[in-house]
């Protein structure tokens, strides 16, 4: 029986030659696409409770808004990942941004022109469905970075996307809080316009990164391509680990607005400022430190430390239900955001390095598909936990983050054992690093 890791290395990367660095405007376009995605997603976070009648007594209806969006993304993301492998990254990026623009326009119309609460809520759900089905731009952008980077600088490239994530997540809720304070529909229209700008940048500026091979035309959507990814034990574990990490994160994300309202009595503006602070920490860590830290300590070690910081951060959020002081809340937020900043780019880099050049789109499509499934399950659990205690979701997320840290230690050991059994030239071709 052949070693899956060795087979993946030989089939995917042994024939691949390093590509020239992409034009600077291409990296700017990718950065902007990711920024727009998170800006649009984050811009409605401070407003979500306002879309649900009697939201104080209906936390599950609020968190279900996250689930509806994510279950559609769970279905669409892996398919879009494979399509991007077959037809190219740029068409998928353009499609996803146009779909997002349509969803945001519908959201604006629903909140501005529809007076019936039930119909408004239904249209809000429909807008999330549209955006969810076409929201494959993050996984495709990560596959693009995997196409044009080498294993040595891949974490830095993923860190650039992480910085875009942080900036979008910083400005999104902040903009939503400020604009929504004056007009609840305005943030949705702004997000739609920016999505169309990003689509135009992708179409006119972004050079295609994917090199096609004639043999792919017969089996580009065959289930065996997904199976081949799951047969790599290290890669499969990393994908399911990503599911667990995302589930814990979204438990916090989907209940934080309700928590800040109930415990700290923050409304839209205060909530927007809180998320803006967390996003600022993400920007600083991912733009200024993640490349240097991974170069010195390795992806695995930084990812493990990140999970431990998230564990402490989630526990700290629960503690603020008693220690209701702003400095304690901000310190806890900084700790959690730093841990998240350590987790995301390093995990993406590890997945990319273990997937091989030919399977970047499939691997990241599955990664974000599982992440979308976590965004379905996590909010439902969080909604139930929130009904028990305001801080119940944070406790569950803290325990889950600790499990992830222990799990990652086990995966790292398996990776070390697998690489010890491979010839040096195969490890070099696979591009996997295990410091």
C-alpha positions as a Markdown table, in Angstrom:
| # | Residue | x | y | z |
|---|---|---|---|---|
| 1 | Unk | 0.0 | 0.0 | 0.0 |
| 2 | Unk | 1.4 | 3.4 | -1.0 |
| 3 | Unk | 1.8 | 6.2 | 1.5 |
| 4 | Unk | -0.9 | 8.9 | 0.8 |
| 5 | Unk | 1.4 | 11.7 | 1.7 |
| 6 | Unk | 4.1 | 10.4 | -0.6 |
| 7 | Unk | 1.7 | 9.8 | -3.4 |
| 8 | Unk | 0.2 | 13.3 | -3.1 |
| 9 | Unk | 3.7 | 14.8 | -3.2 |
| 10 | Unk | 4.7 | 12.9 | -6.3 |
| 11 | Unk | 1.5 | 13.4 | -8.3 |
| 12 | Unk | 0.9 | 17.0 | -7.3 |
| 13 | Unk | 4.2 | 18.8 | -7.0 |
| 14 | Unk | 6.9 | 16.7 | -8.6 |
| 15 | Unk | 5.9 | 18.1 | -12.0 |
| 16 | Unk | 5.1 | 21.6 | -10.9 |
| 17 | Unk | 7.6 | 24.3 | -11.4 |
| 18 | Unk | 7.8 | 27.4 | -9.3 |
| 19 | Unk | 5.8 | 30.3 | -10.7 |
| 20 | Unk | 7.0 | 33.9 | -11.0 |
| 21 | Unk | 5.7 | 36.3 | -8.4 |
| 22 | Unk | 2.3 | 37.8 | -9.4 |
| 23 | Unk | 2.1 | 41.4 | -10.3 |
| 24 | Unk | 1.6 | 43.7 | -7.4 |
| 25 | Unk | -1.9 | 44.7 | -8.5 |
| 26 | Unk | -2.9 | 41.0 | -8.4 |
| 27 | Unk | -2.0 | 40.8 | -4.7 |
| 28 | Unk | -3.8 | 44.0 | -4.2 |
| 29 | Unk | -6.9 | 42.6 | -5.9 |
| 30 | Unk | -6.8 | 39.4 | -3.8 |
| 31 | Unk | -6.4 | 41.5 | -0.7 |
| 32 | Unk | -9.3 | 43.7 | -1.6 |
| 33 | Unk | -11.6 | 40.8 | -2.5 |
| 34 | Unk | -11.1 | 39.2 | 0.9 |
| 35 | Unk | -11.4 | 42.6 | 2.6 |
| 36 | Unk | -14.7 | 43.2 | 0.9 |
| 37 | Unk | -16.0 | 39.8 | 1.8 |
| 38 | Unk | -15.3 | 40.3 | 5.5 |
| 39 | Unk | -16.4 | 43.9 | 5.4 |
| 40 | Unk | -19.8 | 43.0 | 4.0 |
| 41 | Unk | -20.2 | 40.1 | 6.4 |
| 42 | Unk | -19.1 | 42.1 | 9.4 |
| 43 | Unk | -21.1 | 45.2 | 8.5 |
| 44 | Unk | -24.4 | 43.6 | 9.5 |
| 45 | Unk | -23.2 | 41.9 | 12.7 |
| 46 | Unk | -24.1 | 44.8 | 15.0 |
| 47 | Unk | -27.5 | 45.0 | 13.3 |
| 48 | Unk | -28.5 | 41.3 | 13.3 |
| 49 | Unk | -30.6 | 41.5 | 16.5 |
| 50 | Unk | -32.6 | 44.4 | 15.0 |
| 51 | Unk | -33.8 | 42.1 | 12.2 |
| 52 | Unk | -35.5 | 39.7 | 14.7 |
| 53 | Unk | -38.6 | 40.8 | 16.6 |
| 54 | Unk | -38.2 | 40.6 | 20.4 |
| 55 | Unk | -34.6 | 39.6 | 19.9 |
| 56 | Unk | -33.8 | 39.7 | 23.7 |
| 57 | Unk | -36.0 | 36.7 | 24.2 |
| 58 | Unk | -35.2 | 34.9 | 20.9 |
| 59 | Unk | -31.4 | 34.3 | 20.8 |
| 60 | Unk | -31.8 | 31.2 | 18.7 |
| 61 | Unk | -33.5 | 33.2 | 16.0 |
| 62 | Unk | -30.6 | 35.6 | 16.0 |
| 63 | Unk | -27.9 | 33.0 | 15.8 |
| 64 | Unk | -29.9 | 31.1 | 13.1 |
| 65 | Unk | -29.2 | 34.0 | 10.8 |
| 66 | Unk | -25.6 | 32.8 | 10.8 |
| 67 | Unk | -26.6 | 29.2 | 10.3 |
| 68 | Unk | -28.8 | 29.9 | 7.2 |
| 69 | Unk | -25.9 | 31.8 | 5.5 |
| 70 | Unk | -23.4 | 29.1 | 6.4 |
| 71 | Unk | -25.4 | 26.0 | 5.4 |
| 72 | Unk | -25.6 | 27.5 | 1.9 |
| 73 | Unk | -21.9 | 28.2 | 1.9 |
| 74 | Unk | -21.3 | 24.7 | 3.1 |
| 75 | Unk | -23.0 | 23.4 | -0.1 |
| 76 | Unk | -21.5 | 25.9 | -2.4 |
| 77 | Unk | -17.8 | 26.3 | -1.3 |
| 78 | Unk | -16.4 | 22.9 | -2.2 |
| 79 | Unk | -18.1 | 23.0 | -5.6 |
| 80 | Unk | -16.8 | 26.4 | -6.3 |
| 81 | Unk | -13.3 | 25.2 | -5.2 |
| 82 | Unk | -13.4 | 22.4 | -7.8 |
| 83 | Unk | -14.8 | 24.8 | -10.4 |
| 84 | Unk | -11.9 | 27.1 | -9.7 |
| 85 | Unk | -9.5 | 24.3 | -10.3 |
| 86 | Unk | -11.1 | 23.5 | -13.6 |
| 87 | Unk | -12.0 | 26.9 | -15.0 |
| 88 | Unk | -9.7 | 29.2 | -13.1 |
| 89 | Unk | -9.7 | 31.4 | -9.9 |
| 90 | Unk | -10.8 | 34.7 | -11.5 |
| 91 | Unk | -14.2 | 33.6 | -12.8 |
| 92 | Unk | -15.2 | 32.2 | -9.4 |
| 93 | Unk | -14.0 | 35.4 | -7.6 |
| 94 | Unk | -16.1 | 37.6 | -10.0 |
| 95 | Unk | -19.2 | 35.4 | -9.6 |
| 96 | Unk | -18.9 | 35.3 | -5.8 |
| 97 | Unk | -18.7 | 39.1 | -5.5 |
| 98 | Unk | -21.6 | 39.7 | -7.9 |
| 99 | Unk | -23.7 | 37.2 | -5.8 |
| 100 | Unk | -22.7 | 39.1 | -2.6 |
| 101 | Unk | -23.8 | 42.4 | -4.1 |
| 102 | Unk | -27.2 | 40.9 | -5.0 |
| 103 | Unk | -27.6 | 39.6 | -1.5 |
| 104 | Unk | -26.7 | 42.9 | 0.1 |
| 105 | Unk | -29.0 | 44.9 | -2.2 |
| 106 | Unk | -31.9 | 42.6 | -1.2 |
| 107 | Unk | -31.0 | 43.1 | 2.5 |
| 108 | Unk | -31.2 | 46.8 | 2.0 |
| 109 | Unk | -34.5 | 46.7 | 0.3 |
| 110 | Unk | -35.9 | 44.4 | 3.0 |
| 111 | Unk | -34.9 | 46.7 | 5.8 |
| 112 | Unk | -35.9 | 49.9 | 4.1 |
| 113 | Unk | -39.0 | 49.3 | 2.2 |
| 114 | Unk | -40.8 | 46.3 | 3.8 |
| 115 | Unk | -42.8 | 47.1 | 6.9 |
| 116 | Unk | -44.1 | 43.6 | 7.8 |
| 117 | Unk | -41.7 | 42.0 | 10.3 |
| 118 | Unk | -42.3 | 38.5 | 9.1 |
| 119 | Unk | -41.7 | 39.4 | 5.5 |
| 120 | Unk | -38.6 | 41.4 | 6.4 |
| 121 | Unk | -37.1 | 38.5 | 8.3 |
| 122 | Unk | -37.9 | 36.2 | 5.4 |
| 123 | Unk | -36.2 | 38.5 | 2.9 |
| 124 | Unk | -33.2 | 38.8 | 5.2 |
| 125 | Unk | -32.9 | 35.1 | 5.3 |
| 126 | Unk | -33.1 | 35.0 | 1.5 |
| 127 | Unk | -30.4 | 37.6 | 1.2 |
| 128 | Unk | -28.1 | 35.4 | 3.3 |
| 129 | Unk | -29.0 | 32.4 | 1.2 |
| 130 | Unk | -27.9 | 34.2 | -2.0 |
| 131 | Unk | -24.7 | 35.4 | -0.5 |
| 132 | Unk | -24.0 | 32.0 | 1.0 |
| 133 | Unk | -24.3 | 30.0 | -2.2 |
| 134 | Unk | -22.0 | 32.3 | -4.0 |
| 135 | Unk | -19.7 | 33.1 | -1.1 |
| 136 | Unk | -16.7 | 31.0 | -2.2 |
| 137 | Unk | -14.2 | 33.8 | -2.6 |
| 138 | Unk | -12.2 | 33.2 | 0.5 |
| 139 | Unk | -11.4 | 29.6 | -0.3 |
| 140 | Unk | -10.6 | 30.6 | -3.9 |
| 141 | Unk | -8.4 | 33.5 | -2.8 |
| 142 | Unk | -6.5 | 31.1 | -0.6 |
| 143 | Unk | -6.1 | 28.7 | -3.5 |
| 144 | Unk | -4.8 | 31.6 | -5.6 |
| 145 | Unk | -2.2 | 32.4 | -2.9 |
| 146 | Unk | -1.3 | 28.7 | -2.9 |
| 147 | Unk | -0.8 | 28.8 | -6.7 |
| 148 | Unk | 1.6 | 31.7 | -6.7 |
| 149 | Unk | 3.7 | 31.2 | -3.5 |
| 150 | Unk | 6.3 | 28.7 | -2.5 |
| 151 | Unk | 6.2 | 26.6 | 0.7 |
| 152 | Unk | 8.8 | 28.9 | 2.3 |
| 153 | Unk | 6.7 | 32.1 | 2.0 |
| 154 | Unk | 3.2 | 30.6 | 2.0 |
| 155 | Unk | 2.4 | 31.4 | 5.6 |
| 156 | Unk | 3.3 | 35.1 | 4.9 |
| 157 | Unk | 1.0 | 35.1 | 1.9 |
| 158 | Unk | -1.8 | 33.5 | 4.0 |
| 159 | Unk | -1.0 | 36.1 | 6.7 |
| 160 | Unk | -1.7 | 38.8 | 4.1 |
| 161 | Unk | -5.1 | 37.3 | 3.6 |
| 162 | Unk | -5.5 | 37.2 | 7.4 |
| 163 | Unk | -4.7 | 40.9 | 7.6 |
| 164 | Unk | -7.4 | 41.5 | 5.0 |
| 165 | Unk | -9.7 | 39.4 | 7.2 |
| 166 | Unk | -8.8 | 41.5 | 10.2 |
| 167 | Unk | -9.2 | 44.9 | 8.5 |
| 168 | Unk | -12.5 | 43.8 | 7.0 |
| 169 | Unk | -13.7 | 42.5 | 10.4 |
| 170 | Unk | -12.5 | 45.7 | 12.1 |
| 171 | Unk | -14.1 | 48.1 | 9.8 |
| 172 | Unk | -17.2 | 46.1 | 9.0 |
| 173 | Unk | -18.9 | 46.0 | 12.4 |
| 174 | Unk | -17.6 | 49.5 | 13.1 |
| 175 | Unk | -19.1 | 50.9 | 9.9 |
| 176 | Unk | -22.3 | 48.9 | 10.5 |
| 177 | Unk | -22.6 | 50.3 | 14.0 |
| 178 | Unk | -22.0 | 53.9 | 12.9 |
| 179 | Unk | -24.1 | 53.8 | 9.7 |
| 180 | Unk | -26.8 | 51.6 | 11.2 |
| 181 | Unk | -27.2 | 54.1 | 14.0 |
| 182 | Unk | -28.6 | 56.6 | 11.4 |
| 183 | Unk | -30.1 | 54.3 | 8.8 |
| 184 | Unk | -30.4 | 50.5 | 9.1 |
| 185 | Unk | -30.4 | 49.9 | 5.3 |
| 186 | Unk | -27.4 | 52.1 | 4.4 |
| 187 | Unk | -24.7 | 49.5 | 5.5 |
| 188 | Unk | -26.2 | 46.9 | 3.1 |
| 189 | Unk | -26.1 | 49.3 | 0.1 |
| 190 | Unk | -22.5 | 50.3 | 0.9 |
| 191 | Unk | -21.5 | 46.6 | 1.1 |
| 192 | Unk | -23.2 | 45.9 | -2.2 |
| 193 | Unk | -21.3 | 48.7 | -3.9 |
| 194 | Unk | -18.0 | 47.7 | -2.6 |
| 195 | Unk | -18.6 | 44.1 | -3.7 |
| 196 | Unk | -19.2 | 45.3 | -7.2 |
| 197 | Unk | -16.0 | 47.2 | -7.1 |
| 198 | Unk | -14.1 | 44.1 | -6.0 |
| 199 | Unk | -15.7 | 42.1 | -8.8 |
| 200 | Unk | -14.5 | 44.7 | -11.3 |
| 201 | Unk | -11.0 | 44.5 | -9.9 |
| 202 | Unk | -11.0 | 40.8 | -10.1 |
| 203 | Unk | -12.1 | 40.8 | -13.7 |
| 204 | Unk | -9.9 | 43.6 | -15.0 |
| 205 | Unk | -6.8 | 43.4 | -12.8 |
| 206 | Unk | -6.4 | 39.8 | -11.6 |
| 207 | Unk | -4.2 | 37.6 | -13.8 |
| 208 | Unk | -5.3 | 33.9 | -13.8 |
| 209 | Unk | -3.0 | 31.8 | -11.7 |
| 210 | Unk | -4.3 | 28.3 | -12.4 |
| 211 | Unk | -2.4 | 26.3 | -15.1 |
| 212 | Unk | -4.8 | 23.8 | -16.7 |
| 213 | Unk | -3.9 | 20.3 | -18.0 |
| 214 | Unk | -5.8 | 18.4 | -20.7 |
| 215 | Unk | -6.2 | 15.4 | -18.5 |
| 216 | Unk | -8.3 | 17.4 | -16.0 |
| 217 | Unk | -11.2 | 17.9 | -18.5 |
| 218 | Unk | -12.5 | 14.3 | -17.9 |
| 219 | Unk | -12.6 | 14.2 | -14.1 |
| 220 | Unk | -12.7 | 17.8 | -12.8 |
| 221 | Unk | -15.8 | 17.1 | -10.7 |
| 222 | Unk | -15.3 | 13.4 | -10.0 |
| 223 | Unk | -15.9 | 12.4 | -6.3 |
| 224 | Unk | -12.5 | 10.6 | -6.3 |
| 225 | Unk | -10.8 | 14.0 | -6.3 |
| 226 | Unk | -12.3 | 14.7 | -2.9 |
| 227 | Unk | -11.5 | 11.2 | -1.7 |
| 228 | Unk | -7.9 | 11.6 | -2.6 |
| 229 | Unk | -7.7 | 14.6 | -0.3 |
| 230 | Unk | -9.2 | 12.7 | 2.6 |
| 231 | Unk | -6.8 | 9.8 | 2.1 |
| 232 | Unk | -4.0 | 12.0 | 3.2 |
| 233 | Unk | -4.2 | 11.5 | 7.0 |
| 234 | Unk | -2.4 | 14.7 | 7.9 |
| 235 | Unk | -4.5 | 16.8 | 5.6 |
| 236 | Unk | -7.8 | 15.2 | 6.6 |
| 237 | Unk | -7.0 | 15.8 | 10.3 |
| 238 | Unk | -6.2 | 19.5 | 9.5 |
| 239 | Unk | -9.5 | 19.9 | 7.7 |
| 240 | Unk | -11.5 | 18.5 | 10.5 |
| 241 | Unk | -9.5 | 20.5 | 13.0 |
| 242 | Unk | -10.4 | 23.6 | 11.1 |
| 243 | Unk | -14.1 | 22.6 | 11.5 |
| 244 | Unk | -13.7 | 22.5 | 15.3 |
| 245 | Unk | -11.8 | 25.8 | 15.5 |
| 246 | Unk | -14.4 | 27.6 | 13.4 |
| 247 | Unk | -17.3 | 26.1 | 15.5 |
| 248 | Unk | -15.7 | 27.6 | 18.6 |
| 249 | Unk | -15.1 | 31.0 | 17.0 |
| 250 | Unk | -18.6 | 31.3 | 15.6 |
| 251 | Unk | -20.1 | 30.5 | 19.1 |
| 252 | Unk | -18.6 | 33.7 | 20.2 |
| 253 | Unk | -19.3 | 35.6 | 17.1 |
| 254 | Unk | -23.0 | 34.8 | 16.9 |
| 255 | Unk | -23.7 | 35.6 | 20.6 |
| 256 | Unk | -21.4 | 38.5 | 21.3 |
| 257 | Unk | -23.9 | 41.2 | 20.2 |
| 258 | Unk | -26.5 | 39.7 | 22.5 |
| 259 | Unk | -24.0 | 39.4 | 25.4 |
| 260 | Unk | -22.8 | 43.0 | 25.1 |
| 261 | Unk | -26.4 | 44.2 | 25.0 |
| 262 | Unk | -27.4 | 42.1 | 28.1 |
| 263 | Unk | -24.3 | 42.5 | 30.3 |
| 264 | Unk | -22.6 | 45.7 | 29.2 |
| 265 | Unk | -25.8 | 47.4 | 27.7 |
| 266 | Unk | -24.0 | 48.2 | 24.5 |
| 267 | Unk | -26.1 | 49.1 | 21.4 |
| 268 | Unk | -25.0 | 49.3 | 17.8 |
| 269 | Unk | -22.3 | 51.9 | 18.2 |
| 270 | Unk | -20.7 | 50.3 | 21.3 |
| 271 | Unk | -20.8 | 46.9 | 19.7 |
| 272 | Unk | -19.2 | 48.2 | 16.5 |
| 273 | Unk | -16.4 | 49.8 | 18.5 |
| 274 | Unk | -15.8 | 46.5 | 20.4 |
| 275 | Unk | -15.5 | 44.5 | 17.1 |
| 276 | Unk | -13.4 | 47.3 | 15.7 |
| 277 | Unk | -10.9 | 46.9 | 18.6 |
| 278 | Unk | -10.7 | 43.1 | 18.1 |
| 279 | Unk | -10.1 | 43.6 | 14.4 |
| 280 | Unk | -7.4 | 46.1 | 15.0 |
| 281 | Unk | -5.5 | 43.5 | 17.1 |
| 282 | Unk | -5.9 | 41.0 | 14.3 |
| 283 | Unk | -4.4 | 43.6 | 11.9 |
| 284 | Unk | -1.4 | 44.3 | 14.1 |
| 285 | Unk | -0.7 | 40.6 | 14.8 |
| 286 | Unk | -1.1 | 39.3 | 11.3 |
| 287 | Unk | 0.4 | 42.1 | 9.4 |
| 288 | Unk | 3.3 | 42.8 | 11.8 |
| 289 | Unk | 4.2 | 39.6 | 13.6 |
| 290 | Unk | 2.9 | 36.4 | 12.0 |
| 291 | Unk | 5.5 | 36.1 | 9.3 |
| 292 | Unk | 8.4 | 36.6 | 11.7 |
| 293 | Unk | 6.9 | 34.3 | 14.3 |
| 294 | Unk | 6.3 | 31.4 | 11.8 |
| 295 | Unk | 9.7 | 31.8 | 10.3 |
| 296 | Unk | 11.3 | 31.4 | 13.8 |
| 297 | Unk | 9.0 | 28.9 | 15.5 |
| 298 | Unk | 7.2 | 27.2 | 12.7 |
| 299 | Unk | 3.6 | 26.9 | 11.7 |
| 300 | Unk | 2.7 | 24.1 | 14.0 |
| 301 | Unk | 4.0 | 25.7 | 17.2 |
| 302 | Unk | 2.3 | 29.1 | 16.5 |
| 303 | Unk | -1.0 | 27.3 | 15.7 |
| 304 | Unk | -0.9 | 25.4 | 19.0 |
| 305 | Unk | -0.1 | 28.5 | 21.0 |
| 306 | Unk | -3.0 | 30.2 | 19.2 |
| 307 | Unk | -5.5 | 27.6 | 20.3 |
| 308 | Unk | -4.3 | 27.9 | 23.9 |
| 309 | Unk | -4.7 | 31.7 | 23.7 |
| 310 | Unk | -8.2 | 31.3 | 22.3 |
| 311 | Unk | -9.0 | 28.9 | 25.2 |
| 312 | Unk | -8.0 | 31.5 | 27.7 |
| 313 | Unk | -9.7 | 34.3 | 25.8 |
| 314 | Unk | -13.1 | 32.5 | 25.7 |
| 315 | Unk | -12.8 | 31.7 | 29.4 |
| 316 | Unk | -12.1 | 35.4 | 30.0 |
| 317 | Unk | -15.2 | 36.4 | 28.2 |
| 318 | Unk | -17.2 | 34.2 | 30.5 |
| 319 | Unk | -15.5 | 35.9 | 33.5 |
| 320 | Unk | -16.5 | 39.3 | 32.3 |
| 321 | Unk | -20.1 | 38.4 | 33.3 |
| 322 | Unk | -18.9 | 38.9 | 36.9 |
| 323 | Unk | -16.0 | 41.3 | 36.2 |
| 324 | Unk | -18.0 | 43.8 | 34.2 |
| 325 | Unk | -15.1 | 46.3 | 33.6 |
| 326 | Unk | -14.2 | 47.6 | 30.2 |
| 327 | Unk | -10.4 | 47.0 | 30.7 |
| 328 | Unk | -11.0 | 43.3 | 31.5 |
| 329 | Unk | -13.3 | 43.0 | 28.4 |
| 330 | Unk | -10.6 | 44.6 | 26.1 |
| 331 | Unk | -7.8 | 42.5 | 27.6 |
| 332 | Unk | -9.8 | 39.4 | 27.0 |
| 333 | Unk | -10.7 | 40.5 | 23.5 |
| 334 | Unk | -7.1 | 41.2 | 22.7 |
| 335 | Unk | -6.0 | 37.7 | 23.9 |
| 336 | Unk | -8.8 | 36.0 | 21.9 |
| 337 | Unk | -8.0 | 38.0 | 18.8 |
| 338 | Unk | -4.3 | 37.2 | 19.0 |
| 339 | Unk | -5.0 | 33.5 | 19.4 |
| 340 | Unk | -7.3 | 33.6 | 16.4 |
| 341 | Unk | -4.6 | 35.5 | 14.4 |
| 342 | Unk | -2.1 | 32.8 | 15.2 |
| 343 | Unk | -4.5 | 30.0 | 14.3 |
| 344 | Unk | -5.9 | 31.1 | 10.9 |
| 345 | Unk | -2.9 | 31.8 | 8.7 |
| 346 | Unk | -0.8 | 28.9 | 10.1 |
| 347 | Unk | -3.6 | 26.4 | 9.7 |
| 348 | Unk | -4.2 | 27.6 | 6.1 |
| 349 | Unk | -0.5 | 27.4 | 5.4 |
| 350 | Unk | -0.3 | 23.8 | 6.8 |
| 351 | Unk | -3.3 | 22.8 | 4.7 |
| 352 | Unk | -1.8 | 24.3 | 1.6 |
| 353 | Unk | 1.6 | 22.7 | 2.1 |
| 354 | Unk | 0.1 | 19.3 | 2.6 |
| 355 | Unk | -2.4 | 19.5 | -0.2 |
| 356 | Unk | 0.0 | 19.8 | -3.1 |
| 357 | Unk | -0.2 | 22.4 | -5.9 |
| 358 | Unk | -2.8 | 20.6 | -8.0 |
| 359 | Unk | -5.3 | 20.2 | -5.1 |
| 360 | Unk | -5.2 | 23.7 | -3.7 |
| 361 | Unk | -8.8 | 24.6 | -4.8 |
| 362 | Unk | -10.2 | 21.3 | -3.7 |
| 363 | Unk | -8.5 | 21.4 | -0.3 |
| 364 | Unk | -9.5 | 24.9 | 0.5 |
| 365 | Unk | -13.0 | 24.3 | -0.9 |
| 366 | Unk | -13.4 | 21.4 | 1.5 |
| 367 | Unk | -11.8 | 23.5 | 4.3 |
| 368 | Unk | -14.3 | 26.3 | 3.9 |
| 369 | Unk | -17.1 | 23.9 | 3.3 |
| 370 | Unk | -16.4 | 22.3 | 6.7 |
| 371 | Unk | -16.0 | 25.8 | 8.1 |
| 372 | Unk | -19.4 | 26.7 | 6.8 |
| 373 | Unk | -20.8 | 23.5 | 8.4 |
| 374 | Unk | -19.2 | 24.6 | 11.6 |
| 375 | Unk | -21.0 | 28.0 | 11.1 |
| 376 | Unk | -24.3 | 26.1 | 10.9 |
| 377 | Unk | -23.8 | 23.9 | 14.0 |
| 378 | Unk | -21.9 | 26.4 | 16.2 |
| 379 | Unk | -24.6 | 29.2 | 16.3 |
| 380 | Unk | -27.3 | 26.6 | 17.1 |
| 381 | Unk | -25.3 | 25.3 | 20.0 |
| 382 | Unk | -24.5 | 28.8 | 21.1 |
| 383 | Unk | -28.1 | 29.9 | 20.9 |
| 384 | Unk | -29.1 | 27.1 | 23.2 |
| 385 | Unk | -26.2 | 27.8 | 25.6 |
| 386 | Unk | -27.0 | 31.5 | 25.7 |
| 387 | Unk | -30.6 | 30.7 | 26.8 |
| 388 | Unk | -29.1 | 28.9 | 29.8 |
| 389 | Unk | -26.5 | 31.5 | 30.7 |
| 390 | Unk | -25.3 | 34.6 | 28.9 |
| 391 | Unk | -21.8 | 33.2 | 29.1 |
| 392 | Unk | -22.6 | 29.6 | 28.4 |
| 393 | Unk | -21.4 | 29.7 | 24.7 |
| 394 | Unk | -18.0 | 31.1 | 25.8 |
| 395 | Unk | -17.5 | 28.2 | 28.2 |
| 396 | Unk | -18.2 | 25.6 | 25.5 |
| 397 | Unk | -15.9 | 27.4 | 23.1 |
| 398 | Unk | -13.1 | 27.5 | 25.6 |
| 399 | Unk | -13.3 | 23.8 | 26.2 |
| 400 | Unk | -13.3 | 23.2 | 22.5 |
| 401 | Unk | -10.2 | 25.4 | 21.9 |
| 402 | Unk | -8.3 | 23.3 | 24.5 |
| 403 | Unk | -9.3 | 20.1 | 22.7 |
| 404 | Unk | -8.1 | 21.7 | 19.5 |
| 405 | Unk | -4.7 | 22.4 | 21.0 |
| 406 | Unk | -4.3 | 18.8 | 22.2 |
| 407 | Unk | -5.5 | 17.5 | 18.8 |
| 408 | Unk | -3.0 | 19.7 | 17.0 |
| 409 | Unk | -0.2 | 18.3 | 19.1 |
| 410 | Unk | -1.2 | 14.8 | 18.0 |
| 411 | Unk | -1.4 | 15.8 | 14.3 |
| 412 | Unk | 2.1 | 17.4 | 14.6 |
| 413 | Unk | 3.5 | 14.2 | 16.0 |
| 414 | Unk | 1.9 | 12.2 | 13.1 |
| 415 | Unk | 3.4 | 14.7 | 10.6 |
| 416 | Unk | 6.8 | 14.3 | 12.1 |
| 417 | Unk | 6.6 | 10.5 | 12.0 |
| 418 | Unk | 5.3 | 10.6 | 8.3 |
| 419 | Unk | 8.1 | 12.9 | 7.2 |
| 420 | Unk | 10.7 | 10.8 | 8.9 |
| 421 | Unk | 9.7 | 7.9 | 6.7 |
| 422 | Unk | 9.9 | 9.8 | 3.4 |
| 423 | Unk | 13.0 | 10.5 | 1.3 |
| 424 | Unk | 14.3 | 14.1 | 1.5 |
| 425 | Unk | 13.5 | 14.9 | -2.1 |
| 426 | Unk | 9.8 | 13.9 | -1.6 |
| 427 | Unk | 9.5 | 16.2 | 1.4 |
| 428 | Unk | 11.1 | 19.0 | -0.6 |
| 429 | Unk | 8.7 | 18.5 | -3.5 |
| 430 | Unk | 5.7 | 18.3 | -1.2 |
| 431 | Unk | 6.7 | 21.6 | 0.4 |
| 432 | Unk | 5.6 | 20.5 | 3.9 |
| 433 | Unk | 7.3 | 22.0 | 6.9 |
| 434 | Unk | 7.2 | 20.6 | 10.4 |
| 435 | Unk | 9.2 | 22.7 | 12.7 |
